[in-house]
Amino acid sequence: MPDLLAHYPLTADTYHELLDASGTVRPHWQRLFDQLQRSTPAQLRQRQALLGRQIQENGVTYNIYADPKGADRPWELDLLPHVIAADEWQQLAAGIAQRARLLNALLADLYGPQRLISEGLLPAELIFGHNNFLWPCQGIQPPDATFLHLYAVDLARAPDGRWWVTADRTQAPSGAGYALENRMIVSRAFPEQYRDLQVQHLAGFFRTLQQTLADQAPRDAEAPLIVLLTPGRFNESYFEHLYLARQLGYPLVEGGDLTVRDATVYLKTLSGLRRVHAIMRRLDDSFCDPLELRTDSALGVPGLLEAVRRGRVLVANALGSGVLESPGLLGFLPKICEQLFGEELILPSIATWWCGEAPVLAEALEKLPQLLIKPAFPSQSFAPVFGGDLSEPQRQVLAERIRARPYAYVAQELAQLSQAPVWQAEDGKLQPRAIGMRVYAVASRDGYRVLPGGLARVAAVADAEAVAMQRGGASKDTWVLGERSPSGEQWKGQRSIGVHDLVRSDPYLPSRVVENLFWFGRYCERCDGSARLLRIMLARYLDGSDPQALQAAVELGESLMLLPDAGELPERLLAALRGADWSFSLRSDLQRLQWAASQVRGKLSRENWQALVELQHDALALEAGEPDFGELLDFLNRLVMSLAALSGFALDDMTRDEGWRFLMIGRRIERLQFLSSSLAAFLRGSGAFDQAGLEWLLELGNSSITYRSRYLAVAQLIPVLDLLLLDEQNPHAVLFQLKLVSRTLNRLHDDFGVPREVALSGLVGRLAAFDLGCLEHPLFGEASVRAALEGLADLLQGIADASGEVSDRLALRHFAHVDGVSQQTVSV
């Protein structure tokens, strides 16, 4: 293979992770580099493709705000890991553990005696002016005096090779889940090298996190229920929330899934309320409780802070810990460390000046062209600005702003980031990119334990001065070399489970998840019905040989509100397919299907989710380019097959727990409503006595093959109605679905004590009693047949209306927690 470093630029004033100053590969990189050198470009591209497939199949995403790909932007991961030698890591880990311990003690003082402020080691303005200093949290003492359960620090390497702290993350540190997923993926791309280099495992870190939360949760003789609180799927790192919840074995909840009663937090589940003992939050401080903190928050849990105050629930990290994320604090930490611990700070912070002190302000203004100016508080809405990028008049304006409100500004040296190699698949070469690293520490019984690795981030382009995923950067796995623990990478299943611990259902299934499973099922069926009807109309429009059959199908589309009323038929068909402004269009229903699926992603298998991703890609392709009716017809054919695959996943790929039960109830109610209303409208229309109309009605009911194999004849009214109405062996017959829905609702009565659906039971008897013979030997000729069909249509419409009412009652009883049935409080 050609030399990977043939065009690798080496700059003297920058630290290179791969090479030393003479251009020689560093010792801890040598074995991995030799393997890369022996690989052909095709082999490395194959490994890179493996990474891409794993990211896509696992559904790893990261939302870059204002990005066209939205919340489904694939995670960017470089092929090469970031490699750190064992001896270097030991010193780094010691500094991170010390820093976590220091910041935890600082929080204990700020929300306790506040001696550091009274003794002049911290300026009061910097703390009390910070909007994340929460006065309602003053005096609250968390268990074991642990405010920081999880801590992260952003690091940069200076040209001399030393690591410097650029920022502390104390509020709800993100990225540990991505670091774990990066490890899973990259270790599969380099399995031999991962094994031979004895890369340290990450499992112990997450075991410690589980143990700490379980130990500190208030038990009251109960097994603690720990949940992970997320702001929802539009958060930039929602995938990580979902991934960590799965790996840690915690229910993933949103604020609306929790409620506080008598200063106790409960999870709303299908069977009632379950007490929550600990919350691992990914929600910013002020959003957590709209009752005492930010009143406009729709993400938090009213009354949560009072539950914390009374010691009824553990929140990790402690509310109010975000105050330490102010960059203005960095310059005060060395003296505070000496005061509290009698130790020097092992990890230095990058040179930082808080401008609220007169001497510091003068020095900062003098060095303004060389400094980065940042807000001291997150409430200030301006982006950091580098003085060297401004003209002299612009610097004068900035200086005046700083003089007017000096306490609101922080001046910081610009970190000169080290360079790490990234694989460029286009030209088969290695190229340097700026790199930063985020490392994590978790509280344990013996102090803080540091994750032996981290989330490394590299710039998207050469010569970048900053690294951020929100600016389009990529991530790297971090390999810390040295002796590994014998336990391996996985940690789940460590707890001993006996016969008495066995469970056959999810006891902590949030009502919101069940509701979204219900609607996921409904939208799967709704999209299927719409796609089949649109396919019927589009095929007959393109064929043009039977305008009467087309007209009957159009009348049905109008009756079901699938087709808009105004315009020529081609424009109406396009609006029904892909109209953004037509709320009943297939495109709109597919978007609702994807929304419901995104809310229940944790309940879907990887294969099921991949099928949904592919369906979404097809739907996006539908929206692009000039419409071609032939291509649209082909899209509908593929869509019907994809939706059939989702039906198969529901039947054979999911555990049949309560969530699955409501998913299937949703599918059955939607199919019953669609079949009933479609048949009712058809019988009132012009196609009831038309052979071509009956043919497409069989197609709509997915029963054409069954009809042909039974009768070996053209479509006729009586056998078609028997097959689509009364055949209890046909899952697309109204009576089949009506009985199935009735039986399922009776089981809900038996399991949850909800009232029986008497109206549906009566409709079962009325439909089963309908005699098709009245259509064969009418007493009064065609008028008698018409009257019988009109009565049958009324009955079918009554079934459709009743199924919609059943859906509404299910929502009130099982999802909203507003009636007597759903008010049960269970604490287990």
ABEGO torsion letter per residue (X at the ends): XBBAAAABBBBAABBBAABBAAGBBBAAAAAAAAAAAABBAAAAAAAAAAAAAAAAAAGBBBBBBGBAAEAABBBBBBABBBBBBAAAAAAAAAAAAAAAAAAAAAAAAAABAGAAAAAGABBAAAAAABAABBAAABGBBBBGGBABABBBBBBBBBAAGBBBBABBBAABBBGAAAAAAAAAAAAAABAAAAAAAGBBBAAAAAAAAAAAAAAABBAGGBBBBBBBBBAEAABAAAAAAAAAAAAAGBBBBBAAABBBBGGBBBBBBAAEBBBBABBBBABBAAAABAAABBAABAABBBGAAAAAAAGABBBOBBBGAAAAABAAAAAAAAAAAAAAAGBBBABBBBBBBBAABAAAAAAAAAAAAABBBBBABAABBBBBBBAAABBAAAAAAAAAAAAABAAABBBBBBBBBBBBBBBBAAAGBBBBBBBBBBBBBBBBAAEBBBBBEEBBBBBABBGBABBBAAAGBBBBBBBBBEBBBAAEABABGABBBBAAABBABBAABBAAAAAAAAAAAAAAAAAAAAAAAAAAAAAAAAAGABAAAAAAAAAAAAAAGABBABEBAAAAAAAAAABAABAABAAAAAAAAAAAAAAAAAABBAAAAAAAAAAAAAAAAAABEBBBAAAAAAAAAAAAAAAAAAAAAAAAABBBBAAAAAAAAAAAAAAAAAAAAAAAAAAABAAAABAAAAAAAAAAAGAAAAAAAAAGBBBBAAAAAAAAAABAABAABAAAAAAAAAAAAAAAAAAAGBBBBAAAAAAAAAAAABBAAAAABBAAEAAAAAAAAAAAAAAAAAAAAAAAAAAAAAAAAAAAGABAAAABBBBX
